[in-house]
């Protein structure tokens, strides 16, 4: 949920940057989602975020994950990936 909230807040901040013509909202819109994700990785999942090594892939994965959450298909995706790849391991 941290990832979803962070990503949605990020999109809201980017939209606010356009609507209110506040360029600093763009920076906040990029930093807030990563902050939420990093908090989740370090304190909930206890693993290392992919954004350190692959920031673009990390961002794209968050966008896909939020789309799956919003359309109610995230559980199905988790089951699909778990079956095809086996259990996830922490770094």
HUZIUR-V583842 format. One record per residue. N is the residue number from 1. RES is the residue in three letters. D_FIRST is the distance of its C-alpha to the first C-alpha in whole Angstrom. Layout:
n res d_first
N RES D_FIRST
N RES D_FIRST
This chain:
n res d_first
1 UNK 0
2 UNK 4
3 UNK 5
4 UNK 5
5 UNK 6
6 UNK 8
7 UNK 10
8 UNK 11
9 UNK 12
10 UNK 14
11 UNK 15
12 UNK 16
13 UNK 18
14 UNK 20
15 UNK 21
16 UNK 22
17 UNK 24
18 UNK 26
19 UNK 27
20 UNK 28
21 UNK 29
22 UNK 28
23 UNK 27
24 UNK 25
25 UNK 22
26 UNK 22
27 UNK 22
28 UNK 19
29 UNK 17
30 UNK 18
31 UNK 17
32 UNK 14
33 UNK 11
34 UNK 13
35 UNK 13
36 UNK 9
37 UNK 9
38 UNK 12
39 UNK 11
40 UNK 9
41 UNK 11
42 UNK 14
43 UNK 13
44 UNK 11
45 UNK 12
46 UNK 15
47 UNK 16
48 UNK 17
49 UNK 15
50 UNK 17
51 UNK 17
52 UNK 20
53 UNK 22
54 UNK 21
55 UNK 19
56 UNK 20
57 UNK 19
58 UNK 16
59 UNK 15
60 UNK 16
61 UNK 14
62 UNK 11
63 UNK 13
64 UNK 14
65 UNK 10
66 UNK 9
67 UNK 13
68 UNK 12
69 UNK 9
70 UNK 11
71 UNK 14
72 UNK 13
73 UNK 14
74 UNK 11
75 UNK 13
76 UNK 16
77 UNK 15
78 UNK 14
79 UNK 17
80 UNK 19
81 UNK 19
82 UNK 19
83 UNK 22
84 UNK 24
85 UNK 23
86 UNK 23
87 UNK 20
88 UNK 18
89 UNK 20
90 UNK 19
91 UNK 21
